[in-house]
Amino acid sequence: MKPRLMLKMGIDLMMTILLLCQMAYMLIGEALHEWMGTGMFALFLLHHVLNWRWYRQLVKGKYTALRTLQTIVDFLILFSMLGLMVSGIMMSREVFAFLSIDGGMGFARILHMLAAYWGFILMSIHLGLHWGMVMGAVRKMTGKAKASRAGVWILRGLALMICGFGVYAFMKHNLSDYLLMRSQFVFFDMEQPLPLFLAEYLAMMGLWCSIAYYSARILQRLFNKKDMPKTNYRSKA
């Protein structure tokens, strides 16, 4: 595998890990949350630099339903990350405290909550839309061919269990209230162990990843393969 591709995959993996940790900000502490968030945004910028060709391709080629969906999701992620950074700087008490920003805290808090939870869902969807490409890269890296028929069904069963746990976690944490602004405050169970919290959010990520992956497969079957855009790891964020 080419070093550039390995670098891109490494950056995306680190961003995914940081994303999960960021959702547990009340459990990891405010200072660590700010530093990890700053690091995640720096990786996000690096991700875009490495995938700058993606912008040049925006006005080229045919836009199928799948390519349109991928592009919309990518731009929504970009907006959510910008919203997180702006609101995070406004509320910062550690990394950007030297800016001494006063006022607008109510707006910043709401923007941060919306950008965080929608960003979590959108990045999970993005991962699902490119899951086939990621697995292809992993197979090249490991030198293994496709899984056997039995192995495929085992993986599907595992995915189904993860999705079931993800649905439970989604309802337990009331994410729909935060996504739809039915609540302006996020509630945490401070007695919940951090590993369990991360497992629940990882399951929710798996849920939305699976929904996006199978939605993409449905879209692919609705159109001729010759009309589908060529996907590669230069698709961005």
Disulfide bonds with the S-S distance in Angstrom:
none
